[in-house]
Amino acid sequence: MAAPGEEAPCGLCGAAAAPYTCPRCNRRLCSLGCYRGHGGCAEAFYREQVLQALQAERGSPPGRDRLDAALRRQRQLREAEDSAGPVGRDLWESLSPAERADFQRLLSSGEAAALLPAWRPWWWRRRRPRRPVEELGEPRPDEEEDEEGEEALAGPTPPLPADVPPLSSFPGPPPSPLLPFQLPNVLYGYAFALSLHGGDEALLPELPAAALDVSAALRTRRVFSSAAEALRAARYDAEVAGYPRCPLGDAGTVLAVVQLLEGRDRRDPGADAGAALAHLEELLRRGGRAVPPEERRRFGRARRKCRYLLAWSRAAAAALAELAEEARRVHAEVAEEERGLGGPPWDGERVRGGEGRLVEELD
């Protein structure tokens, strides 16, 4: 503990000079590298403020120019290089009083939503009633428009590697019969992290770090005996890690797992789950470059787990269907829980949160 009048050492590497402060846990940090290596704590703080404020009543819109400047200032402070030198204050205190007041009014009025870019999960889809005969010229399911005239499917699907090595090429014993239950846990962490950060892949290592925090299958040797247990563990870990509630809600995140397992392509139902695993592996690879060397090992282990599950999933279409069926039952239970509690404030609505707008899965 630092003596009175002395600056506390870095809470990550122990360096004596630690001019930065995490706005959420007040841990002192010495550099941009340690700030990023600290994980998603600071990012979660700002997202929590946004998500909580969007639930408040709308008020009169504040001055847009000054609010835009405050938002830009927040991003600049987060992305500042070490060469800028120590500031001796945390990020929030670095804003001027006028900027802080305007930023708070922006959040509390709900006008923050209007400044955030539109974003939807790439796996999002809306199901329509089946018709016995398709009319000529009728849009295909992936060309449908929702009730507000916007395309129902957003964003390009992450690429699926053309050559996935067979599972037999991996060293070690044959896979355990409990291996399939790792997949729902990993996919929950992926959907949670991507949605929490509004799909902003530039938020590294925070985005993949959140997936690690939520998925015990990625960060440990944890095993599960069912898909329900795997999903329950992920929901619990997200809460214990202190993250704000995912904008999709618990039910929406479980539904994301269902849809990733089911897939959108009937000719290759495992393609979406495979694309998600490959995408997460890439995010972990890029995120591992932004953490201190001692942290890279856990990112590397998680990447290898994603690659192993990808190889397994490409030859396990029947197992994926069974997992999806069990996950759908879990979704029904969680959705009923949320309805009993009044449901999340974004239930059935378009909402904006984090760095982008999120749309809850509809099914």
Secondary structure, DSSP 4 states (H G I P E B T S, - for coil): -PPTTSPPPPTTT--S---EE-TTT--EE-SHHHHHHT-SHHHHHHHHHHHHHTTSPP-----HHHHHHHHHHHHHHHH--GGG---SS-TGGGS-HHHHHHHHHHHHHTGGGGGSPP---TT--------SSPPTTPPPGGG-B-TTSSBSS-SPPPPPPS-PPPGGGSSSSPPPTTGGGHHHHHHHHHHHHHHHTTT-TTSTTHHHHHHHHH-HHHHS----SSHHHHHHHHHHHHHHTTPPPPTTHHHHHHHHHHHHHH-S-TT-TTHHHHHHHHHHHHHHHHHHTTS-HHHHHHHHHHHHHHHHHHHHHTT-HHHHHHHHHHHHHHHHHHHHHHHHTT--TTTTSEEEETTEEEE----
